[in-house]
Amino acid sequence: MKKPHIVFYGVLNLHIGGTERNLLHHLAVLAESYRLTVLSRASREFQEQLTHADYCPVDRVPPAFSPTAIRQLAHQLKHVLQADLVVTLEPRSLTIGGPAGRLAGIPVLHWHNISPLDYSRNPVKKLVYALGEGLLAWSCLDGEIFVSQNMHHLYTRYWLVPRSRSHFLPVTLDVARYQAIRQQREMHRQRWHVAPDEFLWVNLGRYHPQKGQDVLLQAAAMLGQHRHWKLVLAGGGELESDLQRQIQKCSLQSRVHLAGGLPHDQAVELLAAADGLVLPSRYENRPITVLEAMAMTIPCIVTDVGDSWLMSGGGELPPASVCVPVENAELLAKAMQNLMSDAGLHHRLAEAGTARAAQFDSQDYLPRIEALYRAFLHE
């Protein structure tokens, strides 16, 4: 029997962040029952981990709503790849993949991994993006998946998506697995050459303006000689050389290390060695690394963007993180100093992480995704 063919379409560079890890995980689950193709731009690190799907490179980023790109993609999906379902991965790919799927007569499902309503600072562009996404949602899409609670609420509240076709599927974790990795903490610290009395800060995320690593390095420069501390940034990406120059300019070479892109298992082991996770993002969706940190009882410092604070600090449970304003290096440095010097605060945040992680302890996430795909394929 011929396997249904699902094509995942993106035009922005796939690297090895939370979105990509999530994609790789559910490709592994789907591989037995479906033929899978990733049609996108992708870094070498991502391609090396893409073992459960074919890879078709996209040579360039097409203009949004480009008629030529839409026609070409429709032909490729229908006649070359013979796709049964198209899954678009980010806003730009939606502007091409949505109309192309409709033109080819193929169902289209969109993943809201990030929203232009977050990363665009221009109010006119925000309005245009909102109207454009709303038009596509109502005219071209068969379904939309949100992983962020805040974003799902925003889009449904203002009818940017049809409520009947929107699905909120928050990422969950196997908490016991992460707790087992955390129990190997001392071994992981030795691998990363962390001294017993050193406070290890970890930042996981691609080197991109979104993640605010430039602000983090400004804050690190303010910490000075405040006890023994080390900061490791793992992610790799377009800003690596810029961040390295900033480290040298701030004379942080002995304190800060750029680990580059790491496979997920190694990134989790690095996190397990940490005393604190710091994520000063300018915008986010639902950062998996915050869930992973809480599962391993690691206190977090976050900004109030996306679901970062909602997951780790908002609600009735005690907070497992400290929240600082976006792009405020001084307050970020102060929060880092407080967490290093106040053992009681560190303990309270770590303990709160256990209770918060329990809310996301489930192994039904991937089966729910597969069931959703089956519904769109009418199986």
N, C-alpha and C positions, 0 to 999 in steps of 0.2 A: 504493500500500500504506500502511495506517495505521501511523504510528510508535508504538511502545510508549511509554507515559507513565510517567515516573519523577517522584514527588513527594518533595521534600526537606522534612522537617517539623522545625521547631524552635519553641520558645516563648520562649527567652531572646534578647536583642537581638543580632542579627548586626551587627558593625561592620566593621572592616577589618584585623583581626589575622591571624596566621598561619593559623588555622583557616579564616577567611573567604577568604583568598587561595587556599588550597588548594581550597576549594569552587569559587571562580570559575574557577580553572584547569581543573578537570575538567568543569565545566559547558560550557566552551568546546569541549572535545574531544568531549563527548557530543552536542552540539547538532545535529550533522548527521544523526545516526541516531535520535535520541529526541526526544519532546516532553518538556519539562522545566518543572516548576513548583516554586518555592520558597514554601512555606507557613510563614510565620514572622513574627516581629517583626524589623525591620531599621532601621538608621540611614539617614539621608538619603545619607551617603557610600557605604554599601553599595549602596543602591538605584541610585545613579548609575552604578555599575560593573556592575550586573546586566543585561547586554545579551544573554545567551544563554538566558534562562529567563523565564517569566511569574512575576509576584510577586503572591501573595495574602497580605494582612496578617493577622496574628493579633492581635486587639484586646487581649487580656489573658493573663496567665500563669495557666493553670488549676491547681487543687490537684492534687497527685500522686494518681494512680489515681482521679480523679474520674469516677464512673459517667456523669454527664451529659456531661462533655467527651468521654469515650470514645465514647458513642453518637453524639454530634453529629459527631465526626471520622469515625467509620465511615461515616455517611451521606454526608458530604461527599466522602470518598475514593471511595466506590463509585458514588454516583449523580450527583454534581456534577462532580467531576474525572475520574471513571472511570480511576483510577490502576491501573497494572499492577505497580508496585513502590513501596514506601514506604521511604524512608531517613531514620531519625531521627538527629538531630545532637548532642544532649546529654542528660544523664540525665533531666531533667524531661520532655522530649519523648518519651523512651523509655517513661515510665510511662503516657503517653496513647496514643502512636502504636503501641506494641507490641500492647496489647489491642485497639485500634481496627482495626488491620490484620488481626488474627486474626478479629475479629467480622465484618469485611467480606470475608474470604476472600482477602486480598491479601498476598503475601510481604512481610516486613519485614526490613530490613537495618539494623543499628545501627553508627554510627561512634563509636568510643571516642576522641573528641577531648579529653575531660577526664573525670575520675572523681570522684564524691563521696567516695571513699576518700582522695583528696588534700585536698580543700578543707574537709571537715568535721573540726573539732577535737574534737567530742564523741564519746567512745568508744561510747556507746549508739547514737547516730545512725549511726556507722560500721557497727555490727553490723546495724542495721535496713536501711541502704542495701545492704549486702552481700547480705543475705538477699533483699531485694526485687529487686535486679538479677539475682541467681541464679535466682529464681523466674521472672522475665520471660524470661531467656535460655533456660531449659529449656522454657517453656510457650508462648511467643509469637513468638520470633525464629527466622528461617530462617538468619541468619548475622550475624557480627559482625566488624568490621574494627578492628584496633588499629594505631596509628601509633607507639606507644611500646613499646619492647622491655621495659622494666621493668614496665609495666602489663600487657602480654600475659602475661609470666611469672607475675605475681601472680594474675591471673584464672584462668589455666589450672592453676596449681599447687594452688589451693584449690577447683577445680571450680566456679567461679562462672559459667563458660561451658562448653558442650560443646566439647571439643577439636576434634571433627570439623567443627564449624561456625564455628570461629574462624580468622581470617586475619590474619597480621602483614604489613602493607604499609608499611614505612618510607618516608617522603618522600625522594626523591632530587633531585639538581640537575644542570643542565647547567653544569658547573664552568667550561668555556671561556667561556660567556656572562658569567659573573660576573667572571672574570679580565679580559675585555675592558672591562667597565664600570670596573673598578679602575684600568685603565691611563689612564682619563680623570680620575684623582683630583684633579689640580690644578685642572682646569676646574670640577669639582663643588665644591671648596673655595671657589673664587671666587664661585660662585653663592650659597653660604651665608655669604659674608663672613668666612671664616676666614683669619686672618693666617698667613703662612708659618711663624712660630715658635710658633703656638698649638697646643696639644694638644687635639684635638676628641674628646670623649666623646659617644657616641650611645646612646640607649635607644629601642628600637622595641617598642611594645606599647600596647594600649589603656590609658587612664587608669583603672585599676581596682585595688582592694586586692590582687588576685592578683599584680600585677606589681611591687609594692614600691617604687613611685616615691617615696612619702613617706620611706622609709628612705634612698633614694638622695639626696634633697634634704638630709636630715640629714647624710649623709656629705659632700656637696658643701660644706655650711657649715663643715665641719671642715678642708677643704683650704686655706682662706684664700688667701693670695697666693702659694702654691707654684707658681712659674713661670706662664706664660701658659696658661690652659686655658679651654675653653668646653664646655658641656653642652647638647645638644639632645635633647628628648624628643618623639618623634613617635608619635601614636596616636589622640589624641582620646578622648572618653568622659566618663563620669559624674563623674569626679573633677577635671575641668579647673579649675573655679573654686577647689576646695580646694587644688590644687597651686599655682595662681597666688597665693593668699593665703600659702601657706607660703614661696614664693619671695620675696615682699615682706617677710615677717616675718624671714626670714634674710638680708635685704639681698643677694640673689643676682641682682638684675635685670640687672646688667651681665655676668653669667657664664652664666646659664641661660635657655634659650628654649624655650617650648612651641610646637611647630610644628603641633599639632593633627593631624587625620586627613589622611594623604597617600595618594594613589594608589600602588599598589605600585611602579611604575617610579620615582617620585620618592623613595619611601622607600629603595629600593636605591641610588639615586644619592647620597642623604644618607649612607647607610652606607659607600659607596665613598669618601667624603670623610673618614671617621673615622680616628682613630689607635687607638681602642679602643671595644669594645662592652661596656656594663655592663648586666647583666640580673639584678637582685637579687630574683627572684620568690619568693613564698611557696609557690607550687605551680606545676607545669608538666606538660606531657605530653611532647611532642617539639618544642621551639621551633625553627621554621624559621629564624629570624633568626640563631641560632648557626651553623647550617649555612652560611648566606649569608656570615656574617663569616669563617668559616674558608676558604671558597672564595676570598675576597678577601684572604687573609693578614692579617686584622685580629685582634689578640689580644682575648680575652674575659675578663670577670669574671662568674662565674655562682654560683648557689647549688646545692647538691646536691639538686635536686628533679627529678622526672621523669627524662628522659634528658639533661638539660643537661650534667652532668658525665660521664656515660657516653659521650656523643658527643665531648666536647671535651677530656676529661682522663683518663678511665678506660681500662683496657686496656694493651696492650704498647707502643703508640706514645707518643712524648713528648707531654706535654700542650700544648694550644693555649690553655689558659685557666688562670685562678686561681680556686679555689673558696673561697667564704667562707660562714660560717653564715647561716642565714635570720634576718632582722631584727636584724642586728648592724651598726649604722651605723659604729661605731668601727673594726671590722676591715675593713669595706668601704672606708672612707676610707684606711686604711693600705695596702690593696691597690692602690687607685687612685694613691696617692702613689708606691708602689714602681714601678708600671708606667710612670709619667711620668718618674721620675728614673733608672731603671736601663735604659739603652739595650740592654745585653746581654740582659736578661730579655725586653724587648719584642721583640728580634730572634728569640730562641729560640722564643717563643710564636707569632710570625708564621710562622716557617719550619715549625713543627710543624703549623700549620693546613693547609698545602698537602698534606701526607701524609694527614692525617685527612679532608680534603675528598674526596680521591681515592676513599675508601671509599664515598662517597655519590654518585659521579659516574655517573649513568645516566639514560637517557632512556626507560626502559621502565616508569616508574611509572604514568603515565596509561594506557598500553595495558593494563597489568595490572588497573587499576580497571575499565576498559571490559569486559575479558574476564570479570571477576567479575560485573558487572551482567548481562552476557549469559547467564551460567550461571543466575542467579536468575530470569531471564525465560524460561529454557528455549529460547533461540534456537539 
